[in-house]
């Protein structure tokens, strides 16, 4: 899988090209498959990397959980007892494949 930063638009700030992190490239991400729900524990809290590993078998998909759950800062936004949506990772792969076709 390619780096997700590839899908951010570039903007010029003070004569420097930067990625526009304010624009969400994943706003068109559609969850077509069934999702699972997970209640956060006090031990997990901001450790979405561990949750991603447990759910997807891939620690590097932590950011996917944040996007789907509209979390900006897991250290402040995920509390014990919060219900988190666990999407099917195939929806993300489909999203990448579709964007790749649009870019190429």
Rosetta blueprint (number, residue, H / E / L):
1 X L
2 X L
3 X L
4 X H
5 X H
6 X H
7 X H
8 X L
9 X L
10 X E
11 X E
12 X E
13 X E
14 X L
15 X L
16 X E
17 X E
18 X E
19 X E
20 X L
21 X L
22 X L
23 X L
24 X L
25 X L
26 X L
27 X L
28 X L
29 X L
30 X L
31 X L
32 X L
33 X L
34 X L
35 X L
36 X E
37 X E
38 X E
39 X E
40 X L
41 X L
42 X L
43 X L
44 X L
45 X L
46 X L
47 X L
48 X H
49 X H
50 X H
51 X H
52 X H
53 X H
54 X H
55 X H
56 X H
57 X L
58 X L
59 X H
60 X H
61 X H
62 X H
63 X H
64 X H
65 X H
66 X H
67 X H
68 X H
69 X L
70 X L
71 X L
72 X L
73 X L
74 X H
75 X H
76 X H
77 X H
78 X L
79 X L
80 X L
81 X L
82 X L
83 X E
84 X E
85 X E
86 X E
87 X L
88 X L
89 X H
90 X H
91 X H
92 X H
93 X H
94 X H
95 X H
96 X H
97 X H
98 X H
99 X H
100 X H
101 X H
102 X H
103 X H
104 X L
